[in-house]
Amino acid sequence: DGLLDREWKLVALHEADEIIRPKEGRRHTMTLARNGKVTGWNDCNRYFGTFTLEKGNWLEFGGGFGSTLMLCMPSSLDFEFFESLQVSKGFEVDGNNLKLFYGEKAENWIEFRESD
């Protein structure tokens, strides 16, 4: 149950042939609440949505995300971050670290660390 009610900060997106890290000073966070709501920062925008937990470690975001509409810098990971969340599958919590698996076969993962 260590997944819920904690603010998770993006460390990196781990894809087949590369590791993508946010630029210094960029903020990508996620907080999953017990009521099924997700909120956070996607670089320069706040976002919100819903999620469900199934089968113990299966996480699914529902119906897309709502977001403020500020224009982020060109090197932002805002689109990649949302796309990865929307195709997420399972997760693994290890202390202050979270892996959120995504992709057709859950072959990629988003690495998060609990915010200070």
C-alpha positions as CSV (number, residue, x, y, z in Angstrom):
1,D,0.0,0.0,0.0
2,G,3.1,2.3,-0.2
3,L,1.9,3.6,-3.6
4,L,-0.9,5.9,-2.3
5,D,-0.9,9.4,-0.7
6,R,2.7,10.0,-1.6
7,E,4.1,12.6,-4.0
8,W,6.2,10.8,-6.6
9,K,8.8,12.8,-8.6
10,L,9.9,11.7,-12.1
11,V,13.5,10.5,-12.3
12,A,13.6,9.0,-15.8
13,L,11.7,7.3,-18.5
14,H,13.4,3.9,-19.3
15,E,12.7,2.9,-22.9
16,A,14.2,0.2,-25.1
17,D,17.3,1.9,-26.2
18,E,17.5,5.1,-24.1
19,I,17.0,6.7,-20.7
20,I,15.2,10.0,-20.8
21,R,15.7,12.4,-17.9
22,P,13.8,15.6,-17.3
23,K,16.0,18.8,-17.7
24,E,17.2,20.5,-14.5
25,G,14.4,22.6,-12.9
26,R,11.5,20.7,-14.6
27,R,8.8,19.2,-12.4
28,H,6.9,16.1,-13.2
29,T,5.1,14.6,-10.2
30,M,2.2,12.3,-9.4
31,T,0.1,11.8,-6.3
32,L,-2.4,8.9,-6.2
33,A,-5.1,9.4,-3.6
34,R,-7.1,6.7,-1.9
35,N,-10.3,8.1,-3.5
36,G,-9.1,7.2,-7.0
37,K,-7.9,10.7,-8.0
38,V,-4.5,11.5,-9.4
39,T,-3.0,15.0,-9.3
40,G,0.4,16.4,-10.0
41,W,2.7,18.6,-12.1
42,N,3.6,18.0,-15.7
43,D,6.4,20.4,-16.1
44,C,4.7,23.8,-16.2
45,N,1.1,22.5,-15.9
46,R,-1.0,21.1,-13.1
47,Y,-3.0,18.0,-14.0
48,F,-5.7,15.8,-12.6
49,G,-7.5,12.6,-13.5
50,T,-8.6,9.2,-12.1
51,F,-7.1,5.8,-11.7
52,T,-8.0,2.3,-10.6
53,L,-5.9,-0.4,-9.0
54,E,-6.6,-4.0,-9.9
55,K,-5.0,-7.4,-9.3
56,G,-2.7,-6.1,-6.6
57,N,-0.2,-4.2,-8.7
58,W,-2.1,-3.3,-11.9
59,L,-2.6,0.5,-12.3
60,E,-4.8,2.0,-15.0
61,F,-5.6,5.7,-15.6
62,G,-9.1,6.4,-16.8
63,G,-10.4,8.7,-19.5
64,G,-7.4,11.0,-20.0
65,F,-6.2,13.9,-17.9
66,G,-7.4,17.4,-17.4
67,S,-4.6,20.0,-17.3
68,T,-3.9,23.7,-17.2
69,L,-2.8,25.0,-20.6
70,M,0.5,26.8,-20.1
71,L,2.9,26.4,-23.0
72,C,6.0,24.5,-21.7
73,M,9.5,24.9,-23.0
74,P,10.3,23.0,-26.2
75,S,12.5,20.5,-24.4
76,S,9.8,19.6,-22.0
77,L,8.8,15.9,-21.4
78,D,5.1,16.9,-21.0
79,F,3.8,14.9,-23.9
80,E,6.0,11.9,-23.2
81,F,5.1,11.9,-19.6
82,F,1.3,11.8,-20.3
83,E,1.6,9.2,-23.0
84,S,3.6,6.9,-20.7
85,L,1.1,7.3,-17.9
86,Q,-1.9,6.6,-20.2
87,V,-0.4,3.2,-21.3
88,S,0.8,2.2,-17.9
89,K,0.2,-1.3,-16.6
90,G,1.8,-2.5,-13.4
91,F,3.9,-0.9,-10.7
92,E,6.4,-1.8,-8.1
93,V,7.2,0.1,-4.9
94,D,10.5,-0.3,-3.2
95,G,10.9,2.0,-0.2
96,N,11.0,5.6,-1.7
97,N,11.2,4.3,-5.3
98,L,8.5,3.5,-7.7
99,K,8.6,1.8,-11.1
100,L,5.5,2.3,-13.2
101,F,5.6,-0.2,-16.2
102,Y,4.2,0.9,-19.5
103,G,4.1,-0.1,-23.2
104,E,2.4,-2.9,-25.1
105,K,4.2,-5.6,-23.1
106,A,5.1,-3.4,-20.1
107,E,8.7,-3.4,-21.4
108,N,9.4,0.2,-20.5
109,W,9.1,1.9,-17.1
110,I,8.9,5.3,-15.5
111,E,11.2,5.7,-12.5
112,F,9.9,7.9,-9.7
113,R,11.3,8.8,-6.3
114,E,9.3,10.1,-3.4
115,S,9.5,13.9,-3.2
116,D,11.4,15.4,-0.3
